[in-house]
Every structure is written in structure tokens, then in C-alpha cells.
Amino acid sequence: MYRSMSGFKAQYHYLTLLAVSELNEWRVMLYGPATTIQGTHSFSEAKAKADAILIARHYIHEHKHEELPVLEQVEWIPTSHDDWLIWKSKS
């Protein structure tokens, strides 16, 4: 299934963070070079964005042990009509 995304995106070093609205919930997804992480489902935009940042920090600093600065804030921008997500629903 192809869907234009409605939500927000941000960068945390080399990871792109997505907080995407779908019906009555928000989905979190992160991707980067050779990495795709499907995060939590949330019921608010603020919680989805906070979860995305938390997952990115954990992945880069604790899982990969990379010596990059911890970013206190990221700049969230709305997704555009050029942002698409290929989603396969469970059957």
C-alpha cells in the first residue's frame, strides 16, 4: 500500500525521524544508512516526537556507541506531498 505521509520529520545526526499520523494514532519510524527502525504507536503528536528522539538517542549512543554529541532538540518540519511510505498491512 502506498500512502502519502501526514505528520512530521526531523534529523538526528544521520537518522531521519518520522512521526506520522494514521487515523487515530501516531506511528514512529526512523531510517538511515542500512538502518530502519519501526518505533512505537502513540496517541499524541508530542508523545510520538518524544519517542522518536528517545529511540534515536538510544540507537546512536547506547547501541552503536558512537561518539556524537547528544542533541537536546531537533527541528521538526511537516512532511510534504513528496514524502511517501510503503506500508504492508498485516493479513
Backbone as CSV, one residue per row, in Angstrom:
resi,resn,N_x,N_y,N_z,CA_x,CA_y,CA_z,C_x,C_y,C_z
1,MET,0.842,-1.159,0.000,0.000,0.000,0.000,0.898,1.236,0.000
2,TYR,0.620,2.153,-0.893,1.374,3.398,-0.968,0.543,4.505,-0.335
3,ARG,1.170,5.282,0.536,0.461,6.369,1.205,1.340,7.602,1.274
4,SER,0.724,8.726,0.997,1.404,9.987,1.266,1.347,10.192,2.772
5,MET,2.442,10.581,3.370,2.505,10.700,4.829,1.994,12.055,5.287
6,SER,1.313,12.030,6.404,0.859,13.257,7.041,1.451,13.263,8.444
7,GLY,2.344,14.183,8.707,2.985,14.230,10.009,4.206,15.120,9.970
8,PHE,5.265,14.658,10.642,6.469,15.470,10.784,7.719,14.620,10.613
9,LYS,8.807,15.283,10.215,10.102,14.602,10.096,11.176,15.504,10.676
10,ALA,12.268,14.868,11.101,13.402,15.590,11.681,14.664,14.775,11.451
11,GLN,15.808,15.401,11.668,17.102,14.725,11.576,17.728,14.635,12.963
12,TYR,18.254,13.467,13.287,19.086,13.292,14.481,20.378,12.673,13.965
13,HIS,21.365,13.501,13.750,22.612,13.120,13.085,22.260,12.475,11.749
14,TYR,22.603,11.222,11.515,22.357,10.592,10.216,21.016,9.865,10.139
15,LEU,20.223,9.901,11.199,18.917,9.253,11.186,17.817,10.255,10.841
16,THR,16.888,9.838,10.007,15.683,10.619,9.749,14.588,10.069,10.642
17,LEU,13.953,10.946,11.392,12.893,10.570,12.323,11.551,10.946,11.713
18,LEU,10.588,10.046,11.800,9.252,10.317,11.300,8.235,10.107,12.412
19,ALA,7.312,11.028,12.531,6.140,10.882,13.392,4.952,11.117,12.465
20,VAL,4.258,10.039,12.122,3.240,10.082,11.081,1.869,9.758,11.661
21,SER,0.895,10.578,11.309,-0.474,10.394,11.778,-1.184,9.381,10.888
22,GLU,-1.849,8.431,11.531,-2.653,7.461,10.787,-3.937,7.219,11.571
23,LEU,-5.020,7.706,11.038,-6.330,7.636,11.687,-6.258,8.232,13.088
24,ASN,-6.385,7.445,14.132,-6.412,7.994,15.496,-5.129,7.744,16.271
25,GLU,-4.040,7.411,15.583,-2.776,7.183,16.278,-1.610,7.717,15.462
26,TRP,-0.464,7.813,16.126,0.763,8.273,15.505,1.752,7.120,15.453
27,ARG,2.404,6.946,14.326,3.430,5.914,14.161,4.797,6.579,14.145
28,VAL,5.773,5.883,14.694,7.148,6.385,14.742,8.024,5.471,13.903
29,MET,8.840,6.074,13.052,9.773,5.315,12.239,11.050,6.124,12.104
30,LEU,12.190,5.425,12.119,13.487,6.056,11.930,14.213,5.308,10.826
31,TYR,14.953,6.032,10.000,15.761,5.346,9.000,17.045,6.113,8.737
32,GLY,18.033,5.372,8.300,19.342,5.925,7.973,20.075,4.922,7.109
33,PRO,21.360,5.126,6.895,22.132,4.185,6.075,22.056,2.765,6.654
34,ALA,21.511,1.865,5.890,21.404,0.448,6.258,20.634,0.224,7.558
35,THR,19.746,1.158,7.928,19.007,1.044,9.182,17.564,1.497,8.993
36,THR,16.632,0.671,9.440,15.229,1.056,9.526,14.716,0.577,10.869
37,ILE,14.138,1.490,11.641,13.623,1.147,12.965,12.161,1.564,13.020
38,GLN,11.294,0.599,13.283,9.889,0.913,13.491,9.673,1.062,14.981
39,GLY,9.250,2.233,15.375,9.087,2.525,16.792,7.682,2.257,17.284
40,THR,7.320,3.007,18.279,6.063,2.804,18.984,4.883,3.445,18.259
41,HIS,3.704,3.126,18.744,2.478,3.809,18.335,2.087,4.693,19.505
42,SER,1.668,5.895,19.216,1.281,6.842,20.258,-0.069,7.448,19.901
43,PHE,-0.690,8.046,20.891,-1.976,8.680,20.650,-1.890,10.203,20.660
44,SER,-0.653,10.730,20.683,-0.494,12.183,20.568,0.758,12.493,19.764
45,GLU,0.720,13.630,19.111,1.858,14.091,18.323,3.089,14.295,19.200
46,ALA,2.905,14.942,20.343,4.030,15.230,21.240,4.700,13.953,21.723
47,LYS,3.909,12.947,22.080,4.463,11.674,22.565,5.216,10.960,21.440
48,ALA,4.681,10.978,20.232,5.346,10.335,19.096,6.700,10.989,18.815
49,LYS,6.747,12.310,18.843,8.007,13.020,18.606,9.017,12.723,19.710
50,ALA,8.565,12.715,20.956,9.464,12.409,22.078,9.991,10.987,21.977
51,ASP,9.129,10.044,21.605,9.553,8.646,21.452,10.586,8.504,20.338
52,ALA,10.392,9.209,19.228,11.335,9.134,18.109,12.721,9.620,18.531
53,ILE,12.769,10.731,19.269,14.058,11.257,19.740,14.707,10.285,20.717
54,LEU,13.923,9.727,21.609,14.446,8.761,22.586,15.030,7.527,21.889
55,ILE,14.332,7.013,20.900,14.831,5.843,20.161,16.122,6.188,19.428
56,ALA,16.169,7.369,18.794,17.378,7.782,18.066,18.566,7.903,19.005
57,ARG,18.358,8.527,20.152,19.451,8.655,21.128,19.935,7.291,21.590
58,HIS,19.013,6.415,21.905,19.391,5.079,22.386,20.177,4.328,21.303
59,TYR,19.685,4.378,20.071,20.345,3.652,18.990,21.765,4.163,18.760
60,ILE,21.923,5.481,18.629,23.237,6.042,18.302,24.210,5.968,19.471
61,HIS,23.763,6.323,20.664,24.685,6.463,21.790,24.869,5.193,22.616
62,GLU,23.831,4.364,22.718,23.944,3.164,23.556,24.111,1.883,22.753
63,HIS,23.422,1.780,21.622,23.540,0.560,20.819,24.787,0.586,19.933
64,LYS,24.987,1.695,19.219,26.147,1.819,18.319,27.385,2.377,19.020
65,HIS,27.235,2.968,20.206,28.338,3.566,20.975,29.123,4.586,20.154
66,GLU,28.408,5.426,19.420,29.065,6.431,18.592,29.348,7.684,19.405
67,GLU,30.462,8.296,19.125,30.907,9.496,19.837,30.373,10.748,19.164
68,LEU,29.076,10.874,19.092,28.433,12.057,18.534,27.764,12.815,19.675
69,PRO,27.666,14.129,19.575,27.037,14.885,20.666,25.557,14.531,20.812
70,VAL,25.079,14.527,22.036,23.659,14.308,22.301,22.929,15.590,21.912
71,LEU,21.997,15.479,20.998,21.237,16.645,20.570,20.060,16.843,21.512
72,GLU,19.977,18.007,22.109,18.893,18.300,23.047,17.583,18.560,22.324
73,GLN,17.658,19.147,21.138,16.468,19.457,20.364,16.706,19.114,18.906
74,VAL,15.634,18.793,18.222,15.680,18.619,16.769,14.606,19.520,16.174
75,GLU,14.769,19.863,14.925,13.798,20.720,14.253,12.818,19.852,13.463
76,TRP,11.599,19.836,13.906,10.543,19.072,13.236,9.928,19.936,12.143
77,ILE,9.802,19.349,10.957,9.140,20.049,9.856,8.013,19.158,9.347
78,PRO,6.956,19.752,8.822,5.852,18.931,8.300,6.309,18.095,7.107
79,THR,5.749,16.901,6.996,6.014,16.096,5.805,5.345,16.792,4.622
80,SER,5.827,16.490,3.439,5.277,17.128,2.239,4.668,16.066,1.325
81,HIS,4.098,16.522,0.238,3.498,15.584,-0.721,4.550,14.686,-1.374
82,ASP,5.832,15.016,-1.236,6.908,14.189,-1.784,7.329,13.066,-0.839
83,ASP,6.828,13.064,0.385,7.171,12.034,1.360,6.146,10.905,1.278
84,TRP,6.634,9.717,0.973,5.755,8.558,0.814,6.238,7.430,1.693
85,LEU,5.314,6.591,2.072,5.622,5.424,2.873,4.949,4.228,2.234
86,ILE,5.695,3.160,2.031,5.114,1.916,1.518,4.840,1.062,2.746
87,TRP,3.582,0.801,2.979,3.158,0.128,4.201,2.426,-1.142,3.830
88,LYS,2.833,-2.246,4.399,2.135,-3.508,4.153,1.352,-3.848,5.413
89,SER,0.051,-3.879,5.273,-0.761,-4.199,6.441,-0.700,-5.699,6.701
90,LYS,-0.871,-6.053,7.973,-0.854,-7.461,8.355,-2.118,-8.146,7.840
91,SER,-1.946,-9.341,7.284,-3.114,-10.069,6.795,-3.382,-11.285,7.645
